[in-house]
């Protein structure tokens, strides 16, 4: 079962595109880490999953969502 599923996630801060069409699926019980250079959008993606930021485009689905 998918714990987190993200489709086509996009986030902009003004003219800066922080995330551009991100797709991610994490199965229940799996552990993932985000690696990348400064400014790559790692914290932005986590903040959207946690509900701290609103996404601009795309879908964020959790366990039990259809």
C-alpha positions in Angstrom: 0.0 0.0 0.0 1.3 3.5 -0.8 2.0 5.7 2.2 2.7 8.7 0.1 2.0 9.3 -3.6 2.9 12.6 -5.3 2.1 13.3 -8.9 3.2 16.3 -11.0 4.0 18.4 -7.9 5.0 22.0 -8.8 5.8 24.9 -6.4 6.9 28.4 -7.2 8.0 31.3 -5.0 7.4 34.3 -7.2 9.4 33.7 -10.4 11.6 30.9 -8.8 10.5 27.4 -9.6 11.4 25.3 -6.5 9.8 22.1 -7.7 8.9 21.2 -11.3 6.6 18.3 -12.0 7.9 16.0 -9.2 6.6 12.4 -8.9 7.2 10.2 -5.9 5.7 7.0 -4.5 6.7 5.6 -1.1 5.3 2.2 0.1 4.1 1.8 3.7 7.1 0.8 5.9 9.7 2.2 3.5 12.2 4.8 4.6 13.5 7.4 2.1 16.1 10.2 2.2 16.2 13.2 0.0 19.7 14.1 -1.3 20.7 17.0 -3.5 22.5 20.3 -3.6 21.4 23.5 -1.8 18.4 24.9 -3.5 17.3 21.7 -5.1 13.8 21.7 -3.4 14.3 19.0 -0.8 12.9 21.1 2.1 10.1 22.5 0.0 9.0 19.0 -1.0 9.0 17.8 2.6 7.1 20.9 3.8 4.4 20.3 1.2 4.0 16.6 2.3 3.8 17.7 5.9 1.2 20.4 5.0 3.4 23.4 5.9 3.3 24.8 2.3 0.6 24.6 -0.3 1.3 23.1 -3.6 0.7 25.1 -6.8 0.0 22.1 -9.1 -0.1 18.4 -8.8 -1.7 15.8 -6.5 -0.6 14.8 -3.0 -2.3 11.5 -2.0 -2.0 9.5 1.2 -3.1 6.1 2.6 -6.8 5.7 2.2 -7.2 8.4 -0.5 -8.7 7.3 -3.8 
